[in-house]
Amino acid sequence: MSSKETYLGDVQDVNGTTVSISLSKESLTGFVYIDGQGYRVGQIGSFIRIPIGFNDLFGIISQVGASAVPQSQIENLSHGNRWMTIQLIGEGQRNGVFQRGLSQYPTIGDEVHLVSEKELKNIYGQPDEPYFVKLGHISNADSIPALIDVNKLITRHSAVVGTTGSGKSTTVASIINALSDSKNYPSSRIIMLDLHGEYGHALKEKAHIYKINGDSTSKLKEQELHIPFWALNFDELCEISFGEFNNEKDKNIVMERVQKYKIDSLAKYPRKGASADLLSVDSPIPFSIHHLWHELFIETFGTYYKGKGGNPLDNLAYETDADGNELRGNPIEGISPNFKNVVNGEIFYLPSSNALNIGKQLLLLGTKLRIPRYNFIFRPNGWMPDSDGKVVQDLDQLLINWIGSDRPVSILDLSGVPADILQTTIGALLRILYEALFWARNLSQGGRHRPLLLVMEEAHIYLNDDFKGMASKIVQRIVKEGRKYGIGAMIVSQRPSEINPTILSQCGTFFALRLTNASDRNHITSALSDNLDGLTSMLPILRTGEAIILGEAVKLPMRTTIEAPPKNRRPDSQDPIIYDEVPQDDSQNPGGWSIKMEASPNYEELVETWRAQNPKIDIVK
């Protein structure tokens, strides 16, 4: 191939990584043939090459035509449309390996050449290396695979962004399928936070699915999701259990009581690594929050008979039922005791009631202890402590389930988590995982020896910049420090502009699908390390399932057609079909307005699913 075939023009202006070139008359035809293949000249997003000695500089076309004329040349040129603006991105030795960054810059008069598909293969190359995974192919070159460097993708963090309907969930499923390949990565481990239960069907053969009220008899073989309350730190426990305190004094009283319960538990059931001297209120030591609540409830609302003498707690004035039994309540079931009203001279409030002003908080916790939807935290089966702190299972079994099982992926289906504690629950989950791998960093199951990828779906819901919740705080810590301890994050969102900028700026790789909102595009552009405004301006016109991949995990930014999983292995997030051209028996998603209505629609089933808070029920034919 002669250089004349690929020649576009000459460098006329250099401003940092931005280069302006004047096009030659030959290239103005707009179409050239190289090795028998036709190329359109001046396509936004296509690559160019600038030979300098034994090296080649590579860049991406960002502007073409009159707008690409350098400011200093506007008045001197009568024909201002024969210009092109290039953003330099890297260099490589002639027929050698491409690398990002520049060791030198072009000078005035250097030739600029079109990059052919053959040269692109040399740049993107290395398809046989096991640390590259294939996600699809380059959009304008079907023969060139889109390869992602796993080493850079996992620990340098990544983000998958795209408008609803752009193919975001399918792209995530393709990435996870590639990363969980048992042949190349037999010990990979990935945790997905699935807020809407979309990924169970897509990854059921590679994943264990943990869900609140999971159905073990279903095709997905769901398992129960449990997050023991005693594994939370004190701030997380307060947000989920007590809510906000009126003042620091009340919070400190509860803190001291939790600390006492944990010390008593440790004294009865010693645990390796923990000692009374080093124990803090945040230490994950089992204790009974039910008995703590019952004790505090008595001290806050209790009344007693003054005339009987002795300790007031020994003379509590309980109400009685019709049979004369005292209504002492039941700590485990969250049933509060009933006390008689104060009577002057006979029944008084407990003296400690003046010191405790946490009645509202105790009533809230009592309600949560009674409501079954909070059982995944307050009644976590084998992790449920007895009154003295004894548990059947410890945290090691919890971590084995999540990150040490025989399958590479664990899907934590959070669709059943109550909305009022969703952010705190997600923050607690991520903190438990982070701290476990942080402290175990030198062990065989720590993050350094066996890294962990955390995939966070619908991230804008709990990583919003307006919120200062637990989830945002711990994710900021993960993206800042997790790389050193083998913990990687993948942020998935349809609204990147709503995600905390600190989190997004730490993502080294972006999978940018179609983004129509201008503020979302600007957020992505500002987070990128490369000056690629021209490339990101293409985001509104990307096709469904097409992404621009930029950052550290790819050698060059590339417009990629993502290879979707088979139709029966895609996330449960496809758009409903209004009018299906495919016959109902052959359709993957039968339904729509084109199908005749049922003779007797069963709306009782609709109400059943609503009440059960579960879309899967036993349908009676």
PyMOL commands that set and color helices and strands:
alter all, ss='L'
color gray80, all
select helices_A, chain A and resi 3-6+26-29+66-68+71-73+117-124+150-155+168-179+229-231+234-241+248-268+289-301+312-314+351-354+359-370+372-378+381-383+395-403+419-439+459-461+470-485+496-498+501-505+518-527+533-536+539-541+567-569+603-612
alter helices_A, ss='H'
color red, helices_A
select strands_A, chain A and resi 7-15+18-23+31-34+37-40+47-52+55-64+83-93+98-100+111-114+132-138+141-149+158-161+190-194+207-211+223-224+303-305+347-349+409-413+452-456+487-493+509-512+546-551+558-562
alter strands_A, ss='S'
color yellow, strands_A
deselect
rebuild
show_as cartoon
